[in-house]
Amino acid sequence: MFDLVKVHEDYICINKYEDVEFHGSGLVDAVREAVGGEIYPVHRLDKITSGLLLFARSKDVAHEICDQFDQRKVEKTYLALSDVKPKKKQGSVKGDLEKSRRGTWKLSRNLTNPSITQFKSYSFKEGRRLFILYPKTGKTHQLRVVMKSLGAPILGDTAYGGSEADRAYLHCFRMKFQIGEQVFIEEAPALRGLEFDEVFNNCCTEMGLFK
């Protein structure tokens, strides 16, 4: 269900597995039991998404971190894979998200309350492209919609047109946030997924994408 990344006096950081619901799966209770104390969720990840999840250890810290999310001060880095070449290799995607069919969302040209995502991408072997995504907002299914809008849906994300795979290849790799005067940077590799093995063992190390 998850691995512990950091047990700090102010927060808990875990590496959530893919296909684990934030609600209804017992995740929060399992984390609470693992650390032996009360925890306070400050954000969430989609079921298909693996990676870093933060929990505060007090209400005061929870308010502080939630305020940073609201003010877009938390810096998040996601990794995604696609087997399709995108319309553009890097840049930004901005637009309102509107409800579509079967519980999905779509990108609109309107900018009333837009989602904002910066990205860059790298071809690391034939038929595979690595995307590094920097969401500046936290909308429902934001990155999944962004990838579809680029014409390069996430590998394994069949709800948004992605090809079948052993998992949906979207992972929250890095988070940067602040508590008081201290700045924290947490990282967690994707431990599950045949395609991510190659990314972390070869692409990220050899290309130095995260230095």
Secondary structure, 3 states (H helix, E strand, C coil): CEEEEEECCCEEEEEECCCCCCCCCCHHHHHHHHHCCCCEECCCCCCCCEEEEEEECCHHHHHHHHHHHHCCCCEEEEEEEECCCCCCCEEEEEECEEECCCCCEEECCCCCCCEEEEEEEEEEECCEEEEEEEECCCCCCHHHHHHHHCCCCCCCCHHHCCCCCCCCCEEEEEEEEEECCEEEEEECCCCCCHHHHHHHHHHHHHHCCCC
